[in-house]
Amino acid sequence: MISIRKQLTRTIAVLTMVAVGIALAAFYVVVRAALLKNFEATLRAKAYAVSFLTDQIGGKVAFDVSPEIYHYFDGERPRTYFQIKDAAGKVAFGLPELPADEDLQGRHSGTMQQPFYFEASLPHGKKAGGISVMFTPRPEEGYEKDWDPNLQMQLLVLMERGEVDATLDALLLGGIACWVVFTGAILVLVPGVMKKELEALDELGEKLAALDEKNLAVRLSMRCATVELQPVVDRLNEMLSRLETAFDRERQFGIAVAHELRTPLAELRSMLDCAIQWPETREAEFDADALKTVQRMEVLLRRMLALARGELGQLPAECAAVPLQVQLRRVWQGFSSQADARQLRVEWDVEAQMLRADEALLRSVLENLLDNVIEHAPDGCIVTIGGRTEPDGRSYLLRLSNPAPGLGAADVASLFDAFWRKEISRSDNRHSGLGLSLARMFALAMGGDLLATLDGQGNICFALRLVVAASTMAEETPPAVSPDSSLC
């Protein structure tokens, strides 16, 4: 496993060492260029001085120099060498004398304005830098008439560069030493600094390691959260909140399942106990009652399985073109007698339309919605059922509305939660509290949605939106209109 601390330490150390190395190398190059430029300037100045001391006298070249002048250049030990050659390459004058050197004989020459610089070795083997220029000796005073302006002489000036090389070597060694010391400091200091700066990550890791399903209510907080780490902490807290909600929902779901199964199991056990203890008193309706209890448990388990599949996205939906009015009429036939018994007045305003839906799932959605309306609407109230194709021509909205005097906004938010029921009907064994949850899950599986809202007059409105079948869409679809945020 890769360690962030080690990787950052290695990366920072390598980049810092490379950057320092490049900076020292650049400094060495700049200083070396400056020293060599100064050395060449010195060579050029000495060349000017020697050319100034060279005269023409009656067509001949004379070099006006004395030992005192030479010592002025170099002191006691000679470090500078001069050679003046004629056009044929014959040495006319030199101080101190240089041995014949074919390499020097063939040197290129420049001018005083653009001299030719070169490197050579002195007689004692030391390295030297040299300059080669062509110049015309000036006329001696009183011999101006005999001055030949076309007379060209080659001037060679060689000077030891030991001091320059020693300075450059010292500079190079000093740079290497600085780089080594700096590298050592980096290798020692960077790990400690990284450990100090990444303490927040260690703290975060320890807090995460201490979390389990029993303390998901704890939220992470950092003593010194950085700008980069705080968003991570915030996202982790949001994730913990979702996990806490999910675990609570699972716990509540398990409790609700146990509660719903307890009653039919208790009934079935009671009937079986009676049948075992008093078999002679077993009534003819016993088997039918036991079968109804088992069937109620089967329906509950089947609904729970469908709900679990829907939450996992594994609910199969074989969608095809289904006529809404036909399905609605068939489902209503099973509830019309109950509506008449409770004196409910139903106002119908449903536009005929072919929907893209799974026929079985759509029937289950309609059954759950109508069952909820018939069971919970007050006696003698008006129930409104209407449906229209939406302006975009691609979706259909079916609305079911009835008065709900005992329902609040908090209740509406929980209507689609599994096993949720108002306390006044908690003892009703005919309803498990899964109907609306399944209805919404089935609507989502068909590419639609199911929402519930309370209007300002205390009416609960269920809005089922489904997709219109492609074969029934108009050839020229009306311009798309953004639907209202409220489905009711």
C-alpha positions, 0 to 999 in steps of 0.5 A: 500500500502506498503511503501518502506521507512517504510519497510526498516526502520523496517527491518534495525531497527529490524536487527540492534537490533537483531545484537546488542543483539546477540553481547552483549549476546556473549560479556556477555557469553565470559566475564562470562566464563572468570570470572568463569575460573578465579574463578575456578583457584583461587579455585584450587590455594587454594586447592594446598595451603591447600594440601601443608599444610597437612602432614603425621606424623607417619601414621596420618594426621596433618594440619599445619595452623594458624589463621594468614595463614587463614587471609592471605587467606580471611582477617577479614571475612571468605569467604573461607571454607576448609574441609579435609575428610578421606576415610570413609568421616569423617571430619578430619579438617575444617576451619572454621567449616562446619555443616554436609551436606549429599550433601557435603558428597556425592560429587564426587572428582577429582584430582589436575590435573582434579578437580571436581567443584561444586556449594553449599550454605554456612552456612549463605546462600550465594552462593559459588563455590567449588572444590573437589579433592583427594590427598595424604598428603606429609610426614613430614620431618623426618617421610619419613619412615612412609609415606603411599603413598596409604593414600587418603584424600578428600579436599573440598574448598568452596569460596563465589562467591558474587563478581563474581555474582555481576560483572556478574549482573552488566555486564548483566544490563549494556548490557541490558541498552546499548541495550535499549539505542542503540534501542532507538537511532536506532528508532530515527535516522534510520527514519531520515536517510532513509528519507534523503537517499530516497529523490532521490526516492521522487524527481523521483516520483514528476517528474513522477507525473508531466508528461502527454501526453503534455510534453513527450519530457521531460527527467528525470534527478536526482540531486544525482542519485545513482548507483542503481537508475540511471538504473531506470532513464535510463529505464524510459527515454527510455520508455518516448522516446518510448511513445513520438514516439508512441503518435507522430505516433498516432497524425500523423496517425490521421492527415493523416486519416483526410487528406485522408478522406477529399478529397473524402468527399469533392467530395461527398459533392460537388456532393450532393450539386449540385444534391440538388440545380440543380436536373434537371442538374443531369447527368447519371454518378452522381451515378457511381461517387458517388459510386466510391468515397464511395468505395474509402473511404471504401477501405481506412477504411478497410485498416486502420482497417487491419493495426490496427488489425495487430499492435494489433496482431489480424490479422487472417492468415489461412496459407496453402500450396500456389504455389507462381508462380501461385499467382504471375502470377495471380497478374501480369495479372492485371499490365502487361498492365500498365507495357507495357504502361510505357515500363517497361522491367521485368526480371523474375527469380522466382523458383517454390515453395510451400509457407506456407501462407494465399492465400488472404494475399499473394495476397494482398502483391504481389499486393501492391509490384507490384503496387509500382514497376509499379507506381514509376519505371522510364519509360523504366527501367528494373525491376528485379523479382527473387526468390529462396529457401534459403540455409536452405531449410525452407524459401523463398526469393522473391526480386523485384528491380527497379531504384529509382533515387528520393529516399534517405536513409531517405525515405527508412526508412519511406517506411513502415510508414502508409500514408507516400508518397513522396511530388511529389505524395501527390496529387495522390488520387489513393494511400493512402500510406498504401499499403507497411505498410499493405504488411509488416503487412501481411508478419509478420502475415504469419510468414515472413517479408518484408524489403527494401534497397537501393543498391549502384547503386540507385536501391530500392530492396524489399525482401519478406521472407516467410516460405516454406510449410512443405510438400515440404521440402526436406527429407534431409535438407541441413546444415543451413546457416546464411543468409546475414544481407542484404536481397537484 
